[in-house]
Amino acid sequence: MRANSQLLINTPEIEIWPSGLLRARANHDARALARARHVLRRKRDGRYLAADLPEGLLPLVQRLMREPGIGEALDALDAAGERRRMGLDVIDELPLTRLLDRLDALGLDDGYGERSGLDLVAEPAVLSLAGSDRYRRPLWLHPQAARAWQAMREAAHGDDVVLESISGYRSHDYQLGIFQRKLERGQTIDQILTVNAAPGYSEHHSGRALDIGAPDEPAAEESFERTAAFEWLAAHAGDYGFVMSYPRDNPHGIVYEPWHWCHRAP
């Protein structure tokens, strides 16, 4: 990992963000974030847990040291600092912990992968900032995918084509939240699985998948295939290691997604 990179340090329970990318929800948090180098953020709900200040760690919640995963997150923060000092990269993956609990919460057994033909997908230990998405949120990608996306977007711009990122990396917890919100709106598990892979099986977990859009085009709609952006991707995305994961009649039972592209190059 390089010292001049904007990086997200990832652990199973907690993400460690560069502080300047986060918006405070309260005055107390704002004062802490203004001086912080990093912020520890709980993955399951986005809650800020602590600010990494020059003089030490400032808890933003009560009983911080009892927070699940806090020890692992602090170890990862220390290790990342050491790697930066040594000028080293890290492309490790996180262990696939708690996956069966996530599937069980949705009423899915561990045979889902075999039935769908989808593989388990681990989360990267480090993600790179690849700009912002359409909604001005930080776009986090696997470091290799981030470099490829930026090069591809610049090449498209040179051909007068605008590629917009709709979303990139999603954690296992975030994917579970998608299912829970759709269930609350009355959709069934089977309906959701035609559009979203189960937690642990989405390519977005890897940080290599991107949902791509075009200006003035609704996000994640089949009509994207009629845009100049899609035409350009169909002709050139492979040059940058990106492939469309879910064409028509794909074997996974997922609907046609002309907007979903995944970086597959080693």
C-alpha positions as CSV (number, residue, x, y, z in Angstrom):
1,M,0.0,0.0,0.0
2,R,1.3,3.5,-0.9
3,A,1.5,6.4,1.5
4,N,-0.1,8.8,-1.0
5,S,-3.2,6.5,-1.6
6,Q,-6.6,7.0,-0.2
7,L,-7.3,3.6,1.3
8,L,-10.1,1.8,3.2
9,I,-8.6,-0.7,5.6
10,N,-11.2,-3.6,5.9
11,T,-11.8,-6.0,8.7
12,P,-14.8,-8.4,9.2
13,E,-16.7,-6.2,11.6
14,I,-15.2,-2.7,11.1
15,E,-14.0,-0.5,8.2
16,I,-11.2,2.1,8.8
17,W,-11.8,5.1,6.6
18,P,-9.6,8.2,5.8
19,S,-11.4,10.8,8.0
20,G,-11.8,13.4,5.3
21,L,-14.3,11.3,3.3
22,L,-16.9,11.0,6.1
23,R,-19.6,13.4,7.1
24,A,-20.3,13.9,10.8
25,R,-23.8,13.5,12.2
26,A,-23.2,15.5,15.3
27,N,-21.0,18.5,16.4
28,H,-19.0,16.3,18.7
29,D,-18.2,13.9,15.8
30,A,-17.4,16.9,13.5
31,R,-14.8,18.2,15.9
32,A,-13.2,14.8,16.2
33,L,-13.2,14.1,12.5
34,A,-11.6,17.5,11.7
35,R,-8.5,16.4,13.5
36,A,-8.6,12.6,12.8
37,R,-6.3,10.7,10.5
38,H,-8.8,7.8,10.3
39,V,-12.2,6.9,11.5
40,L,-13.4,3.4,12.6
41,R,-16.8,2.7,11.1
42,R,-19.1,-0.2,12.0
43,K,-20.0,-2.2,8.9
44,R,-23.5,-3.4,9.8
45,D,-25.0,0.1,10.3
46,G,-22.3,2.7,9.3
47,R,-21.9,4.0,12.9
48,Y,-18.7,5.9,13.7
49,L,-16.9,4.1,16.6
50,A,-13.7,6.0,17.1
51,A,-11.4,8.7,15.7
52,D,-7.7,8.0,15.3
53,L,-6.2,11.3,16.5
54,P,-2.5,12.2,16.5
55,E,-2.5,11.8,20.3
56,G,-4.4,8.5,20.3
57,L,-7.8,6.9,19.8
58,L,-10.9,8.9,20.7
59,P,-14.0,6.7,21.3
60,L,-17.2,8.0,19.8
61,V,-19.4,5.3,21.4
62,Q,-19.6,4.0,25.0
63,R,-17.7,0.8,25.8
64,L,-15.7,0.9,22.6
65,M,-13.3,-1.8,23.7
66,R,-16.3,-4.2,24.0
67,E,-17.3,-3.6,20.4
68,P,-17.1,-6.8,18.4
69,G,-14.1,-6.8,16.1
70,I,-12.4,-3.7,17.7
71,G,-9.2,-5.6,18.6
72,E,-8.8,-6.9,15.0
73,A,-9.5,-3.4,13.6
74,L,-6.9,-1.8,15.8
75,D,-4.3,-4.5,14.8
76,A,-5.2,-3.9,11.1
77,L,-4.7,-0.1,11.6
78,D,-1.2,-0.7,13.2
79,A,-0.3,-3.2,10.4
80,A,-1.3,-0.8,7.7
81,G,0.8,2.0,9.2
82,E,3.8,-0.3,9.3
83,R,3.2,-1.3,5.6
84,R,3.0,2.3,4.6
85,R,6.3,3.1,6.3
86,M,7.9,0.1,4.4
87,G,6.3,1.1,1.1
88,L,4.6,-2.3,0.7
89,D,1.3,-3.2,-1.0
90,V,-1.3,-5.6,0.5
91,I,-3.9,-7.4,-1.6
92,D,-5.0,-9.9,1.0
93,E,-8.6,-11.1,1.4
94,L,-10.7,-11.4,4.6
95,P,-11.9,-14.8,5.9
96,L,-15.4,-15.8,5.0
97,T,-16.7,-15.5,8.6
98,R,-20.3,-15.3,9.7
99,L,-21.5,-16.2,6.2
100,L,-23.8,-19.1,7.2
101,D,-25.4,-16.9,9.8
102,R,-26.3,-14.4,7.1
103,L,-27.8,-17.0,4.9
104,D,-29.7,-18.6,7.8
105,A,-31.2,-15.2,8.6
106,L,-32.6,-15.2,5.0
107,G,-33.9,-18.8,5.2
108,L,-31.2,-20.0,2.8
109,D,-29.1,-23.0,3.4
110,D,-25.4,-23.5,2.5
111,G,-26.4,-25.2,-0.8
112,Y,-27.4,-21.9,-2.4
113,G,-24.0,-21.6,-4.1
114,E,-24.3,-25.0,-5.7
115,R,-27.8,-24.4,-6.9
116,S,-27.0,-20.9,-8.3
117,G,-23.6,-21.7,-9.7
118,L,-22.2,-18.7,-7.9
119,D,-19.0,-18.8,-6.0
120,L,-18.3,-17.5,-2.5
121,V,-16.7,-14.1,-2.7
122,A,-14.3,-12.8,0.0
123,E,-13.9,-9.1,0.8
124,P,-10.5,-7.4,0.2
125,A,-8.4,-6.4,3.2
126,V,-7.7,-3.1,1.5
127,L,-9.7,-1.0,-1.0
128,S,-8.6,2.0,-3.1
129,L,-10.5,5.2,-3.6
130,A,-11.5,5.3,-7.3
131,G,-13.3,8.7,-7.3
132,S,-16.9,9.2,-6.6
133,D,-20.1,7.5,-7.8
134,R,-23.1,9.2,-9.4
135,Y,-24.4,10.1,-5.9
136,R,-21.1,11.7,-4.8
137,R,-20.3,8.8,-2.5
138,P,-16.7,7.5,-2.3
139,L,-16.2,4.7,-4.8
140,W,-14.2,1.9,-3.2
141,L,-12.7,-0.8,-5.4
142,H,-10.0,-3.5,-5.3
143,P,-6.7,-1.7,-6.1
144,Q,-6.3,-3.4,-9.4
145,A,-9.9,-2.7,-10.4
146,A,-9.6,0.9,-9.3
147,R,-6.6,1.4,-11.7
148,A,-8.4,-0.3,-14.5
149,W,-11.7,1.7,-14.0
150,Q,-9.9,5.0,-14.0
151,A,-8.0,4.1,-17.2
152,M,-11.1,2.9,-18.9
153,R,-13.2,5.9,-17.9
154,E,-10.5,8.2,-19.2
155,A,-10.3,6.3,-22.5
156,A,-14.0,6.5,-22.9
157,H,-13.9,10.3,-22.2
158,G,-11.3,10.6,-25.0
159,D,-14.0,9.1,-27.3
160,D,-16.6,11.6,-26.0
161,V,-18.4,8.9,-24.0
162,V,-19.1,9.4,-20.3
163,L,-19.1,6.4,-18.0
164,E,-20.7,6.9,-14.6
165,S,-20.1,4.6,-11.6
166,I,-23.4,3.7,-9.8
167,S,-21.8,1.5,-7.2
168,G,-18.7,-0.6,-6.5
169,Y,-17.7,-2.5,-3.4
170,R,-20.4,-3.8,-1.0
171,S,-19.7,-5.6,2.2
172,H,-21.4,-8.8,3.2
173,D,-23.3,-6.8,5.8
174,Y,-24.4,-4.2,3.2
175,Q,-25.8,-7.0,0.9
176,L,-27.7,-8.5,3.8
177,G,-29.2,-5.0,4.4
178,I,-30.4,-4.9,0.7
179,F,-32.3,-8.1,1.3
180,Q,-33.8,-7.0,4.6
181,R,-35.1,-3.7,3.1
182,K,-36.7,-5.5,0.1
183,L,-38.3,-8.1,2.4
184,E,-39.8,-5.3,4.4
185,R,-41.3,-3.8,1.2
186,G,-43.1,-7.2,0.6
187,Q,-40.8,-8.9,-1.9
188,T,-40.0,-12.6,-1.5
189,I,-36.6,-14.2,-1.3
190,D,-37.0,-15.8,-4.7
191,Q,-37.9,-12.4,-6.2
192,I,-34.9,-10.7,-4.7
193,L,-32.5,-13.5,-5.8
194,T,-33.4,-12.8,-9.5
195,V,-31.8,-9.3,-9.0
196,N,-29.4,-9.6,-6.1
197,A,-27.0,-12.4,-5.2
198,A,-27.2,-13.7,-1.6
199,P,-24.8,-12.2,0.9
200,G,-21.4,-13.8,0.3
201,Y,-22.1,-14.5,-3.4
202,S,-22.1,-11.0,-4.9
203,E,-19.2,-9.9,-7.1
204,H,-19.5,-6.5,-5.5
205,H,-18.0,-8.1,-2.3
206,S,-14.7,-8.5,-4.2
207,G,-14.4,-4.8,-5.0
208,R,-14.0,-5.8,-8.6
209,A,-17.6,-5.3,-9.8
210,L,-19.0,-2.0,-11.0
211,D,-22.6,-1.0,-11.8
212,I,-22.0,1.5,-14.7
213,G,-24.5,4.1,-15.9
214,A,-24.7,7.0,-18.4
215,P,-25.8,10.6,-17.8
216,D,-29.6,11.2,-17.8
217,E,-30.1,7.4,-17.8
218,P,-31.8,5.7,-14.8
219,A,-29.6,3.4,-12.8
220,A,-29.6,-0.3,-13.2
221,E,-32.2,-0.5,-16.0
222,E,-32.1,-2.6,-19.2
223,S,-32.4,0.5,-21.2
224,F,-28.7,1.1,-20.5
225,E,-28.0,-1.2,-23.4
226,R,-29.2,1.4,-25.8
227,T,-26.7,4.1,-24.7
228,A,-23.4,5.2,-26.2
229,A,-21.8,4.1,-22.9
230,F,-22.9,0.5,-23.3
231,E,-21.9,0.4,-27.0
232,W,-18.4,1.7,-26.0
233,L,-18.2,-0.9,-23.1
234,A,-19.2,-3.7,-25.4
235,A,-16.4,-2.8,-27.8
236,H,-13.6,-1.8,-25.4
237,A,-14.2,-3.0,-21.8
238,G,-12.4,-6.2,-22.4
239,D,-9.2,-4.3,-23.2
240,Y,-9.2,-3.2,-19.5
241,G,-10.1,-6.6,-18.0
242,F,-13.9,-5.9,-17.5
243,V,-16.6,-8.3,-18.6
244,M,-20.4,-8.2,-18.4
245,S,-21.2,-10.8,-15.8
246,Y,-24.9,-11.4,-16.4
247,P,-25.9,-11.5,-20.1
248,R,-29.3,-12.7,-21.2
249,D,-30.1,-16.3,-20.2
250,N,-27.1,-16.6,-17.9
251,P,-26.9,-19.9,-15.9
252,H,-27.2,-18.2,-12.5
253,G,-30.9,-17.2,-12.8
254,I,-30.0,-13.5,-12.5
255,V,-31.8,-11.1,-14.7
256,Y,-30.0,-9.5,-17.7
257,E,-27.7,-6.8,-16.3
258,P,-26.1,-4.7,-19.0
259,W,-24.9,-2.3,-16.4
260,H,-22.9,-4.8,-14.2
261,W,-19.3,-5.3,-15.2
262,C,-16.5,-7.1,-13.3
263,H,-12.8,-6.8,-13.5
264,R,-11.4,-10.3,-14.1
265,A,-7.8,-9.6,-15.1
266,P,-5.2,-11.1,-12.8
